[in-house]
Amino acid sequence: MILYIRNQNKFDVSLEYLPPSLKRLYCTGQLTEELKVYEKMDNLDNVFYDYQSWRKDHPKLIIRAQEVMEWEMILTNLHLALVNQILSELTDQALQIFIFQGEERIKELKKELEEIKEEKLATKIEFLPK
């Protein structure tokens, strides 16, 4: 799978949420700064970025993003079940507590993702040539 992203800054795209089947990422803008070490050339001398290598170098981000997506899917399915009244055996109060806890867990995971990104950025800044 190949993805083309134009004129995006690096904060517009969360790479950890892209599909694992993605092989090549063609992009412009500030995102190229983050991906510079993954730069390669295709047969037509176009610059692309090796997403699989990026994934291997960022396992914490990938795992946290997967957890966020799993929680969001659980909550979405739960909301749909409530709307369709499929889960009549559960009380509304128990479901509301579960939904609240799920939403709080998603917030925690997203915060952890940001902390990992900031830590990675700080590490890069420390090793920049002076």
C-alpha positions in Angstrom: 0.0 0.0 0.0 1.2 3.5 -0.9 0.0 6.8 0.6 0.5 10.4 -0.7 0.3 13.3 1.7 0.8 16.8 0.5 1.6 20.0 2.4 0.9 18.7 5.9 2.8 19.7 8.9 4.0 16.9 11.2 1.3 17.5 13.7 -1.5 17.0 11.2 -0.6 13.3 10.7 -0.2 10.8 13.5 1.9 8.2 11.8 1.2 5.5 14.4 -2.5 5.4 13.2 -1.6 4.6 9.6 -2.3 1.0 8.5 0.4 -1.6 9.1 0.1 -2.6 5.4 1.5 0.7 4.3 4.9 0.3 2.7 5.7 3.7 1.1 4.7 7.1 2.2 5.1 10.0 -0.3 4.8 13.4 1.4 5.7 17.0 1.5 5.8 19.7 4.2 7.1 19.5 7.7 6.3 15.8 8.0 9.4 15.1 5.9 11.6 16.4 8.7 10.4 13.6 11.0 10.8 11.0 8.3 14.2 12.2 6.9 16.1 9.1 8.1 13.6 6.8 6.3 14.0 8.6 3.0 14.5 6.4 -0.1 14.2 6.8 -3.9 11.8 4.9 -6.1 12.5 3.8 -9.7 11.5 7.2 -11.1 13.8 9.0 -8.6 10.9 10.3 -6.5 11.6 10.5 -2.8 9.5 8.3 -0.6 9.7 7.3 3.1 9.9 3.7 4.3 6.9 3.4 6.7 7.8 -0.2 7.8 11.1 1.0 9.1 9.4 3.8 10.9 7.0 1.4 12.6 9.9 -0.9 13.7 11.6 2.1 15.3 8.5 3.3 17.2 6.9 0.2 18.8 5.6 2.2 21.9 3.7 4.6 19.7 2.2 1.7 17.6 1.1 -0.2 20.7 -0.5 2.8 22.3 -2.3 3.8 19.1 -3.7 0.2 18.8 -5.0 0.4 22.4 -6.7 3.7 21.6 -8.3 2.3 18.5 -9.5 -0.8 20.4 -11.0 1.2 23.2 -12.7 3.5 20.7 -14.1 0.5 18.8 -15.4 -1.0 22.1 -17.1 2.2 23.1 -18.6 2.7 19.6 -20.0 -0.8 19.6 -21.4 -0.2 23.1 -23.1 3.0 22.1 -24.6 1.2 19.1 -25.8 -1.6 21.3 -27.4 0.9 23.6 -29.1 2.7 20.8 -30.4 -0.6 19.4 -31.3 -1.9 23.0 -29.4 -5.1 22.4 -27.9 -5.1 25.9 -31.1 -5.0 27.9 -29.6 -7.2 30.7 -27.1 -4.5 31.7 -28.2 -1.5 33.7 -27.8 2.0 32.3 -25.8 3.0 35.3 -23.3 0.1 34.8 -23.0 1.0 31.1 -22.4 4.6 31.9 -19.6 3.8 34.3 -18.0 1.5 31.7 -18.3 4.2 29.0 -16.8 6.8 31.4 -13.9 4.5 32.3 -13.3 3.7 28.6 -13.3 7.4 27.7 -10.9 8.1 30.5 -8.6 5.3 29.4 -8.6 6.7 25.9 -7.6 10.1 27.2 -4.7 8.5 29.3 -3.5 6.5 26.2 -3.5 9.6 24.0 -1.6 11.6 26.7 0.9 8.7 26.8 1.3 8.9 23.1 2.0 12.6 23.2 4.6 12.1 26.0 6.3 9.4 24.0 6.4 11.8 21.0 7.8 14.6 23.1 10.4 12.4 24.6 11.4 11.2 21.1 11.6 14.8 19.9 13.7 15.9 22.9 16.1 13.0 22.3 16.5 14.1 18.7 17.2 17.7 19.7 19.9 16.6 22.2 21.8 14.9 19.4 21.6 17.6 16.8 25.1 18.9 15.8 26.0 22.2 17.2 
